[in-house]
Amino acid sequence: MAKRTPLYEIHKSLGATFQEYGEWELPEKFIGVTEEYQAVRNQVGVIDLSFRGKLQLSGPDRAQFLHGMVTQDIQGLGEGAGAYAAMLTPKGHILADMNVYNLGDGLLLEVEPELKDKVAKILDKYLFVNATLTDVTEAYGLLSLQGPKSDVLLNALVDEPVTSVEELKHVRRHLAGVELSVIQTRETGEIGFKLLIPQDPLQTIWEALMEQEWADLKPVGMAAWDILRVEAGIPRYGRDMDENNLPLEAGIEARAISYTKGCYVGQEVVARMKYRGQANRLLMGLKFQGGTVVPQKGDKIRKEDQEVGWITSAVFSPGFKSPLAMGYIHRTFTEPGTSVVVESRQGPLAGEVVPLPFYKR
C-alpha cells in the first residue's frame, strides 16, 4: 500500500485527485492545474511536502562529519542558516542533493523521498565519529507557502514578522500556538516559505492557513508544482540528474558547491573541471512556439541531422501558453537562441535553446 501524508483525508475532503509518486500517494490536483498554477503566480498557494525525506544529524561532531561528505561549507553554517549541497562519488558524479539546515541542536537534511535511504546508508557507512543519524521523516510535516502574497499571509499569522530574504535561512516562530521553523525558499521563482512542523499539530497549521479567506489561499497539487519547478529551472534528482551527471552539467554548481571549504569526496574532479576544463553537456531550457504537444523524458534533441541531447523534464505552461522543457545539450549548441528539433512521440517539435530559469520574479 502506498504511503500517505498525515493530511491525506483533508486533501481528499477538498476534492483532490491522487496519483502515486514512487512509494507515495499524493494529490495530483485540487481545483485544477491551471487555477493552482495561477494562485502561486498571482497570490499564494500551499503545497504539502510532508513526503520529503528528513534525516537529522546530532552529536558534537555532526558538522565536521557532514562537511567532509558534501560539497558545501557545513562547518560555516551558523544556527538558523541553511545551504543546498550535493553528495558526490569519488569521480565527481552526483549521488544525491539535499537542503541542509542548522537547527541549533542538530543538522536537518531534506532530500527527495527516493534518496532518503540511499543517503542514510552512505552516511552510516562512514559514521565513526561522535554523531548520530536519525530518520525523522514521520516526525515532521512540511508545508510550502509560495507566491507574491505568501509573506503577507505568513506575517499575519506568526507571533513575530519574518523579514529575511536569505535563501534557506530559517527562524523559529509560533503560529496558531504551535512552534515551528520558517524557512525562506524561492523554489517556484516566487517569494516563498517552508514550514517545518511537528507532525501532531500539522493539521492545526493547515487549518489556520486555510481559514484566512482574505488571502485567497489555494491548495496546490503535484502537477502544478512540477510546472512551477520547471519554470524556476530547478533540476530534480532522478529526473533531471543522477549518478551519470556532474554538478557543472546539471547547473547546480553555483548553489551547491563551495570552492573554499577544502576537501570532500569528489572535490578534485569538481575543481579540475572548474579551473581547467568544461562540461561536455549542459542542462538547458527549451521553448516551443505554441502548440500543446509536450515532449517526454528521453526524447532526442537534434540540430539538423545531428543528435545533440535529450529531454529530462517537460510541461505545458499556462503562463507561457506553450510547452517548456529542460534537457541536456552538447555544449556546442547551448548558445541561447539556437534552433533545435525535438523528436517527440507525436512528431518533430521545433524549439529554441534558452538559459534557465524560464521564470524569476
N, C-alpha and C positions, 0 to 999 in steps of 0.2 A: 504493500500500500504506500502511496506517495506521501511524503511529509507535507504538513500544512503549518502555516504560521499561526500564532495564537489569535489572530484577527480573522481567521477563515470564516467563521459564522457571521461576523459583521460584514465582511465583504459580500458574502452570499446574500445577506438581507438587503444590500444596496444594489442587487441585480447584477453582480459580477458574473462574467463567464470565465471559466477556468481552463488552463492548459498546463500540461506537465513540462517542466523545465528541469531536466536531469531528474533528481530524486524528489523535486518539489512540485506540488500542485499550486499554481499561483494565478492570481486574477489577470486574465489577458486584457480585459477591458471592462469598464463600468457603463457610463452613459454613451460611449462611442469614442473611437480612437481620435478622430479629428477634434471633437469637443474637449477631450482631455489634453491633447496637444496644445490647443489654443488657450486653455486655462493656465498652463505653465508659461506660455509665451506672453500672455496679456495680464494675468493677475497672479494666481497662486494655485499650485496643486500639491497633493500629498501622496507619496509612494511608500508602500510598506516594503522595506528592505530587510525585514527581520530574518529572512532566509540566508543572508550573507554570513559566511563563516567568521567566527570570532575566537581568537586564541589569546590567552593572557600569559605574559612572562612576568614572574615575580622573583624576588630574591635580590641580594646586593650586587650580583654580577650580571644582572639581566641586560643592561645597556651595553656593557663591554662585550658580552657574548653575541648579541644580535648585530652589533656594529661590525663584527668580522664576518657576518653571514650575508649581509645585504649591501646594496650599492649606495645607501645614503649614510649621512653622518648621524648615527643614532646617539652617540655619546654627547653630541652637541644639542640634543633636543631637551630644552628645559621643560619643567612641568607646565602643561597646558599647550605645548607645541605638538605639531604633527608633521609627518612627511610621507610622501609617496616613494616607495622603494621597490627594487626588484631583487630576486634571488637568482643567481646565475650558476651555470655549470663551469667547470674549470676552463672550458673553451669559450666562455662568454655568452652562451646561449641562455635564453630566458626560461628558468624553471617555474617561476611564479612572480606575480606582482601583488602589492599589498599597500594599504594605508597603515601607518604606524602612529599611535597616539601615546604620548606620555601622560598617563592619568595621575601621576604622583606616586601612588602605591604600586604601580606596575605599568608595563607596556601592553597596549592592546593592539593586536594585529587583525585588521579587517581584510578578508580575502574572498574571492569567488567561492561559492559553496563547493564547487568541484575541486578546489585547491586545498581545502582545509586539511584533509587527511594527509595529502602529499606534503604540505608544508610542515605539519606536525611531525611526520615521520623523519623528514630531513633534519629538523631542529633536534629531535630526540636523539638522533644518531650521534650528534656532536655535543650534547648537553652534559659535559663533565664538570662544569663549574657550579658555583652556588647560585643556581637559578632553577625555577620550576615552571613547567609549561602546563597550562590547563585549558581545556576546551570549554569556553563559556558561551557558545553559540545559543544555547537554550536558556541562558541566564539573563540575556538582554534582548530587548526588541530594538529595532532600528527603523525610524521613520525619516523620510526626506521631504522637507518643505522646499519647493522650487518655484521661482517666478519673481517678477519685479515687485510684487507686494508681499513677498514672504517675510521680509524684515519687519514690515508694518504689523502683520498678523502676529509674528513671534513676540515682538516687543510690547504688544498689547496684553500679552498673557503672562510673561515671565516677571519675576519679582524685581529684576534689575535689567536695564537695557543691555542688549548685545550690540557692540559698536565696532568690533574688529572686522577688518577686511582681509586679514591674512589667511591664505588658504590652509585648511586643516587645523588651524588654531581652534582650541576648544576651551569652554568655560563651564563652570557648574552654575546652574540656575534652578529655581523652583517654578513649576508650572502645575496648576491645579493641586498644589500641596505636595507634589512629587519632585524629589531631587533628581536631576538628570544632567547629562552632558550635552551642550550645544556645540556642534562642530561646523565651522564655516566651510562651505564647499560650493563650487560652481560646475557641477558635473553635467549640467544641461546647457551651459552658456549663459545662464541667468544667475542672479543673486540666489543663494540657497543655503540651507542649514540641514544637517543631520541631527536627529535627536536620539541619543543613546540612552535607553530607558530600561530600568529593571523590569523583567518580564511581567511580574504580578500586576503593576499598575499601568501596563501598556494600553489596555482598553480605556482606562480613565483618561489618558492623554489623548488618544484618538478622539474620544467623545468630546473632550474640551475643545479640540481644534474644530471639529465639525459643527459644534454649536454656534460658532461665530458666523452667523448668516451674513453679516455686513461685509465679510471678506470674500464671499462668493467662492469659498474653497471647494475644489473638486478632487475626489479620489482619482488616482491615475493608475492604469494598468500597465503591464509589461510591454504591450505593443506600442503604446505612445512613448513609454520610457525609452524603448530602443531607438525610435525615430529621433528623440531629443539627444540621445547619446551619440548617434552617428553625426547629427548636425554639429555637435560640440567637438567632433573629431577625436573622441576618446576610444582607443582600442580596447577590446575586451579579450581577456585571456581565454583561449580555447576557441576563439572565433577569428580574431584579427592577429593574434600572436600566440606562439607556443615554443616548444623546445627547438624548433627549427630556425628561430629568429634571434637576431641580435638586437640590443636596445636601440642602436642607431638606426637600424632598419625600421623598427616599429614606431619611431618618432617619440619615444619616451625618455630620451637622453636628458633633455633639459629639466624635466620634472623629477626624474628618478635617480640621477647619478651625481654624486659629489666627487670632484676631481682633486679635492684637497684632504680627504679623510684618511688616506693611507690604504693599507692592504685589505682586501676582501676576496672571496672566491670569484675568479673570472676577471679580476681587476687589470691584469697585464694585457689581456686581449682588448678590453674596452679602451684602455689608454693608448694602445698601439693604433687602433682604428681612429681614435680622436686626433692624434698628433701626426700620424704618418700615412694613414690610408683613408679609405672611404667605403661606404656600404655599396654593394653592387645593385641593391634594390632598395626602394623606399616605400613606405606606406603613404599613399596619396589619396586625395579626393577625386571623384569623378562626377561631373554634372551632365545631365541629359536634358536636351531641349524638348519639353512637352512629353506627351505620351504617358501611359500608365504601366507599361511593362517594367517590372522590377527585376534586375539580374539576380542570380542566385550565387551563393558561396561556391567558389571553384570555377565559375565561368571565366573563360580565357579573354585576355585583353590583347588586341592586335594593333599594330601600326603597319598599315598596308599589308604585306604578306608575311610579316614577322610577328611571332608571338612574343609579347614584351611583359606580360604579367597576368594576374588573376584577381578576381573579386574575393573579398573576405566578408564584408557586410554590405547590405543594400536595403533601402527602404523607399517608400513613397512619402515625400514630404508635403504635408498640407500647406506649409508656409511657402515653400518654393514652387509648389504646384507641379512637381516633377519628381522623377526618381533621383536619388542620390546614392552614391556608393563609396566604399573605401576598398582599396586594393593595393597589392604590391606591384610596382612598376620598375623595370630596369632603369637605372639612374640616367641613361642616355635620353630617356623620353619623359623625364619628370618636369621639364620646363612648363610652368603654368601657361595654359592656352593651347598646349599640344592636343591635336585631334587624334582620337583613337576609336576603335570599334570593339564593342564587347559582344562575344558570341553567346547570346542568351538562348534559352530553350525555345523561345518564340521567334528567333531570328536575330540578325545583327542589329545592334543599337549604337548609334553614333554618340560619342561622348567627348568631353573636354577635361583634361587634367587640370586640377585646381589644388592649391595648398589647403591643408587642414588648419583650423576648423572651418566648416562651412558658415557657422554662426557663432557670434560672441557679442553680447550686449556691452 
